[in-house]
Amino acid sequence: MTSGGPRHVLVIDHIGYHYYQDTDGRKFLPADDNRVHLVTDIRKLDQARGAELASVVGIPRGDDVLLEAAALFHQGATGRPVDRVVAISEGLLLAAARLRDKLGVPGPTEEQVLGYRDKVTMKDRLRDHGIRVPDYAPFTESAAQRLLARHGRVVAKPRRGESSAGIAFLDGPDDLRRLLAEAARSGVTPDTYEVEERIEGTLFHIDSVVSEGVPLAATAGRSIEETTSYRHLGAFRDVAVGPGDTLDRLLRFNRAVLACFPHFSGVTHHEVFLTEDEVVFCEIGGRPGGGGIIPGFHSRTGVNLDEMAVLAHLGEEIPRPAPPADHLTGYALVYAPPGRLETDLTPPATDWIIDTQLRFQVGDVMPRPTGWNQAAATVTVRGRSEAEVTSRLDQVIGILQDRLHGGSGKQG
């Protein structure tokens, strides 16, 4: 809180204001200390409730011009400058940084945020610090050809993409030609992509609460399926890594990477490949991970990652979480075929299901998913071992897929 009374906080959001409180309704921006000026998705206006809200504007998601205009409206309408700008969604981190720069507000700058938002910028930084990154380049046709000749298999990714959308695997010149033709048809400019060698290894993630580049607490998880499984409507499973050599290697690598961001405090979601010989960087984000990572982290440490991200953007000290508990967690993403949902997807109540997130309710028309984060249901479980967590995820997936494909979800 500022010395002159409650601080004025600009929150830019497109996932819904209910993410700014915990499951018990405790606000991360309590009214005693904050006056919140919210810019949110117009479809999420029903979530904009609370005594701390001083003003609210709803805009269509993805309209950057309106986003800035709404933010500047808040700035003028308050009669005083806002003290902080807060955003917890990956797709809004750069917009929030630009607003801080424009308004002279403390917090992560655009230059700093690019280091964990733009896939080329982050690899440039880490390579210069001696971190093992894939062989990569900003996308051009000639760069893709060189990397294909050198490695045989490459992957093209949107430099600032989210949720594995737009990723293309290139196994030869024909794939490259198809990618360029598709980009031309869709109006996508190749310079918004990067291209890199395809690492043949298992994908892991490390999720951390960080203070000035030092992890205060971290957990790791293993992706069992490809993050592009949504394309064929296959379920995605992710299981926490238990104590042992693998976890130790991942946490050491995570500490080395975070040391390259000494200015950073908050929450990171760090993805790496583990091969037989080495740990290879994939990407890092300065925000909480998706899927069931937030409830899983909370189950093991008692800490809400969204709250830690908010505290960091407010410039407050990041508290040290408790060491992760001995039990493990994991989550499943279950994707639905397009059509009308006719059966509730809430799984049966058990003492080991710790969180369920449903994207659709009975009667909703479900579009085909176009990104990893567009699951019909996300279910987080706990267990005593990786094997038990995996078995429980398989039980949940079986139940929900039976409902979706056994007459409960009609194809469109």
DOFI-954152 format. One record per residue (C-alpha): x, y, z. Coordinates in steps of 0.1 Angstrom, whole numbers, plus 2048, in hexadecimal, padded with zeros to 3 digits. Example, Ala and Ser with C-alpha at 12.3 -4.5 7.8 and 13.67 -1.06 7.14 Angstrom:
2
87B7D384E 8897F5847 
% end
This chain:
412
800800800 80D8237F8 81283D813 7F5851805 7DB83680B 7D08187F6 7E58137D7 7D58157B5 7DB7F57A1 7D47F177C 7CB7CC775 7CA7C0751 7BA79F74D 7AA787734 7A5767748 78C775762 78F788783 788769798 7AC75F792 7B577C7A9 7A976A7C8 7AE7487D7 79472C7D9 7877397FA 78075B7EB 79E76D7FB 7A778A7E4 7CB78E7D9 7C47B47D6 7B07BB7F6 79B7DA7F8 7AC7E8817 7CD7EC804 7C27F07DF 7AD8027C6 7AB7EB7A8 7A57F9785 79D7DA770 79F7D574A 7917B3743 78279D727 75F7AA721 752786724 760785747 7507A4755 73978F76C 758786780 7617AA787 7547AC7AB 7647B97CB 7667D87E1 78A7DE7D4 77E7E47B0 77D80A7AA 777808784 7727EC76A 7737EC744 76C7CE72F 77B7CB70C 77D7AF6F2 79A7976F9 7B879D6E2 7B17C16D9 7D27D26E3 7C77F56D8 7A87F46EE 7BD7E570B 7D480270B 7B881B707 7A580B725 7C480C73A 7CB830732 7A683873A 7AB82975C 7CA83D761 7B885D759 79785476B 7A984F78D 7B487378F 7D6865799 7F084E789 7ED82978F 80881B7A6 80B7F8797 8017E4778 7F97BF77E 7F47A3765 7F777E76A 7EE770748 80B768730 7FB77A713 7F979B727 81B79C736 82A7B171A 80B7C8719 80F7CE73F 8347D673B 82D7EF71F 813800735 82C802752 84681173A 82D82A72C 81E83474E 83F834761 832819779 84B80378B 84D7DE782 85A7C8766 8627DC747 85C7D2723 8817CA71E 8827B473C 8617A2733 86E79A710 889784721 86E76C72C 853772712 8657726F0 8747506E8 89175E6D5 89A7796EE 89976070B 8B07476F8 8C87646EF 8CB76D714 8CF749720 8E873F705 8FD75C70E 8FD750732 90972D728 8E771C72C 8E16FF714 8C670A6FB 8BB6FA6DB 8CC7056BB 8B37216B0 8AE73F69A 89475A693 87F74A678 88874F654 886735638 8AC734635 8B073065B 89771365B 8A970363E 8CB705650 8BD6F6670 8AC6DB65D 8CC6D264B 8DE6D266D 8C56BF683 8AD6AE66B 88E6B7681 8856DA68D 8686EC69C 85A70E694 8487216B0 8387436B4 8517596C6 8377656DE 81F7496DB 80A7386F7 7FC7166FF 80F7046E3 7F97156C8 8097196A6 8267016AB 8316EF68B 8486D168A 85E6D166B 86E6B0660 87A6BC63E 8766D5621 8526CB61A 8476D463D 8596F563A 8476FD61A 8256F4629 82C70B647 836728631 81772261B 80072163A 810740648 809752627 7E5747627 7DE75164B 7F1772649 80B767663 82D77865E 84A760662 85E779677 845773694 85474F696 87473F6A1 88271E695 8977066AA 8A56E26AA 88C6C96B7 8996BA6D7 8926956DB 88B693701 87169471B 8606B5722 8606C0747 8566E0758 8626F1778 84B70A789 85B7227A1 85573E7B9 8727567B3 8827737C5 89C7877B1 8A676979C 8A77507B8 88D7357BB 87D7347DE 8697157D6 8666FF7B7 8546E07AB 8596CD78B 8426B9775 8446A1757 82E6A4738 82468172E 81468C70D 81E6A66F3 8106C86FA 8016C76D7 7EA6A96E1 7CC6C16DF 7CF6BF6B9 7C369B6B8 7AD69F6D8 7C46886EC 7C668E711 7E569E720 7F4692741 80E6A3757 81C693777 8326A3792 856696795 85E6857B6 87F6887C9 89E6797B8 8B968079E 8A068D783 8916A779A 8B46B27A6 8C06B7782 8A16CB779 8A36E2798 8C96E8792 8C26F276E 8A5708779 8BB71B792 8D5721777 8BB72F75F 8AA745779 8CC753782 8CC76375F 8AE77876A 8BB789789 8A07A5787 88378C787 86D7867A5 84C7747A2 842753792 85373F776 847722760 867713751 8666F7737 8846E172F 88C6C171C 89E6A572E 8B268E717 8C9671721 8E7689722 8DB6AC72B 8C06C5735 8B76DC719 8A46FD71D 8826FF70B 873720718 86A734737 84D74A740 84A76375B 828758766 81673A776 81371A762 7F270F753 7DE6EF756 7DE6E277A 7FF6F1784 7F170C79B 7DB6F47B0 7F76DA7B0 8116F37BD 7F87007D7 7F16DC7E3 8166D67E9 8216F87F6 80270B802 80A7277EA 7F57357CD 80B73D7AF 7F37577A2 7F576A7C4 81B7697C2 81A77879F 8037947AB 81A79B7C9 83879E7B2 8267B779C 81D7CB7BA 8417CD7C4 83B7BA7E5 8537A27F5 84E77E7E9 849767807 85D746808 845729803 847709818 85C6ED808 8466D77F1 8336BC804 83C6987FF 81D68F7EB 81C6957C5 8036A47AE 7FA6A2789 7E06AE771 7CD6A3752 7BF6B8736 7A26A8725 7996B6703 7766B36F3 76B6AF6CF 7576CC6C1 7326CA6C9 7196D06E4 7226C4707 7066AF714 7156A0734 7256B0752 74B6AB752 7506AF778 76268F782 75667A7A0 7606887C2 77E6787D1 7976827EC 7B36827D2 7A469A7B9 7B06BC7C5 7A36D37A9 78C6D278B 7896EE771 76D6EB757 76E700738 74B6F672D 7296F073D 70D6D9731 6FD6E9713 71C6FC708 7286F96E4 74C6EE6E5 7646FA6C9 7816E46BE 79F6ED6D5 7BA7026C4 7D37036E1 7E06EF6FE 7CC703717 7AA6FD707 7A26DD719 77D6D5721 7886CA744 7A86CD759 7AA6B6777 7C66B7791 7CD6997A8 7E56907C3 7F666F7CC 81265F7DF 8286587C0 82B66079B 81B63E793 7FD6447A9 7F866779C 7F965A778 7E163E780 7C865778F 7CB66E770 7C465075A 7A464976E 79866D76A 7A066E745 78D64D73F 76E65A751 76D67B73F 77566D71D 75A653721 741670727 74E684709 7506676F0 7366506FE 7186646F2 71D68170A 72D6986F1 71F69A6CE 7366A16B1 72F6C269F 
% end
